[in-house]
Amino acid sequence: MSRPTFSVIVNNYNYGRYVGEAVASALAQTESDREIVVVDDGSTDNSRDVLAGFGDRIRPILRSNGGQAAALNEGVRASRGSVLCFLDADDSWHPQKLASVAAAFRSSARIGLVYHRLQPVRDGKPVLRPIPRTLCSGDLSRRLARSAGWWPYPMTSAIAVRRATWDAVGDIPDSFRLSADAWLTGAYPFACEVASLGASLGYYRLHRNGWYRDGDDAAMLSRRASHWEASVAAVNGFLADRHSPYRLDLADHLPYRLARAHLDGADAAAQLRLLQQGLSFAGEPNALRRLRDAARAAWRLRTHGGRPARPEVAE
């Protein structure tokens, strides 16, 4: 069999109400040199019935539940394309997505990861501005080393990587049961150049799930902080294995430090130090956005009064 240019890897867990739209958007691409591998990670809803309806237009992989990283790893192993494109089952793509990504990869052999913006949608309607707001390209390793790996990163459904780069970096650690994009956006900028596309070539569905909330309560802040701790540890392990001179330090990770301040409390001196860090934070290249974000963070901490955040009352 000839090897396709693109392997689309769709990961799904109990998103039977959404996965059909995701797969349909992959099938509707103007770039036809592609295969679609859908990994169902032990769904207990109607997901597998939905996937069966696509027949031989997709390659389904039905597995027991093991988390997002394990699902993506299995999808990559089953695929044959020279470029890997990831799509969450609750998101979808613009028809020109693959063609645009192909052009970006053709522009330089040094590029190992290409990403684009996503348009947030709720109930099928665009809301908010496309994400991420700031775009970063080129060699990002020095910037990420100064921000503990945080940058205006893309979501999973916006990321494509060369298979050769994937093979060099290795599988996503199984510990990334959720937010496997934290590995893709944390490790890959130390292994290759990155290219960003300004267009919104996909749609990011806003709904209450494992990570998204309209506002973060204490439980979610604690979960995010733990996730950042684990992500930094995993990337540092990757850097050590590659004998890289870089190491990440959570003291440089502004969102982590803000989360801890909200959880543990912060006095006036600590709030001032966080404001100063926000004004020079390497993770946000745009100076005006750094100023805006630092001002908002300082206002929230001041309004909070430096008291530890209270846990959300269970519904």
Rosetta blueprint (number, residue, H / E / L):
1 M L
2 S L
3 R L
4 P L
5 T L
6 F E
7 S E
8 V E
9 I E
10 V E
11 N E
12 N E
13 Y L
14 N L
15 Y L
16 G L
17 R L
18 Y L
19 V H
20 G H
21 E H
22 A H
23 V H
24 A H
25 S H
26 A H
27 L H
28 A L
29 Q L
30 T L
31 E L
32 S L
33 D L
34 R E
35 E E
36 I E
37 V E
38 V E
39 V E
40 D E
41 D E
42 G L
43 S L
44 T L
45 D L
46 N L
47 S H
48 R H
49 D H
50 V H
51 L H
52 A H
53 G L
54 F L
55 G H
56 D H
57 R H
58 I L
59 R E
60 P E
61 I E
62 L E
63 R E
64 S L
65 N L
66 G L
67 G L
68 Q H
69 A H
70 A H
71 A H
72 L H
73 N H
74 E H
75 G H
76 V H
77 R H
78 A H
79 S L
80 R L
81 G L
82 S L
83 V E
84 L E
85 C E
86 F E
87 L E
88 D E
89 A L
90 D L
91 D L
92 S E
93 W E
94 H L
95 P L
96 Q L
97 K H
98 L H
99 A H
100 S H
101 V H
102 A H
103 A H
104 A H
105 F H
106 R H
107 S L
108 S L
109 A L
110 R L
111 I E
112 G E
113 L E
114 V E
115 Y E
116 H E
117 R E
118 L E
119 Q E
120 P E
121 V E
122 R E
123 D L
124 G L
125 K E
126 P E
127 V L
128 L L
129 R L
130 P L
131 I E
132 P L
133 R L
134 T L
135 L L
136 C L
137 S L
138 G E
139 D L
140 L L
141 S H
142 R H
143 R H
144 L H
145 A H
146 R H
147 S L
148 A L
149 G L
150 W L
151 W L
152 P L
153 Y L
154 P L
155 M L
156 T H
157 S H
158 A H
159 I E
160 A E
161 V E
162 R E
163 R H
164 A H
165 T H
166 W H
167 D H
168 A H
169 V H
170 G L
171 D L
172 I L
173 P L
174 D L
175 S L
176 F L
177 R L
178 L L
179 S L
180 A L
181 D H
182 A H
183 W H
184 L H
185 T H
186 G H
187 A H
188 Y H
189 P H
190 F H
191 A L
192 C L
193 E E
194 V E
195 A E
196 S E
197 L E
198 G E
199 A E
200 S E
201 L E
202 G E
203 Y E
204 Y E
205 R E
206 L L
207 H L
208 R L
209 N L
210 G L
211 W L
212 Y L
213 R L
214 D L
215 G L
216 D L
217 D L
218 A H
219 A H
220 M H
221 L H
222 S H
223 R H
224 R H
225 A H
226 S H
227 H H
228 W H
229 E H
230 A H
231 S H
232 V H
233 A H
234 A H
235 V H
236 N H
237 G H
238 F H
239 L H
240 A H
241 D H
242 R L
243 H L
244 S L
245 P L
246 Y L
247 R L
248 L L
249 D L
250 L H
251 A H
252 D H
253 H L
254 L H
255 P H
256 Y H
257 R H
258 L H
259 A H
260 R H
261 A H
262 H H
263 L H
264 D H
265 G L
266 A L
267 D L
268 A H
269 A H
270 A H
271 Q H
272 L H
273 R H
274 L H
275 L H
276 Q H
277 Q H
278 G H
279 L H
280 S L
281 F L
282 A L
283 G L
284 E L
285 P L
286 N L
287 A H
288 L H
289 R H
290 R H
291 L H
292 R H
293 D H
294 A H
295 A H
296 R H
297 A H
298 A H
299 W H
300 R H
301 L H
302 R H
303 T H
304 H H
305 G L
306 G L
307 R L
308 P L
309 A L
310 R L
311 P L
312 E L
313 V L
314 A L
315 E L
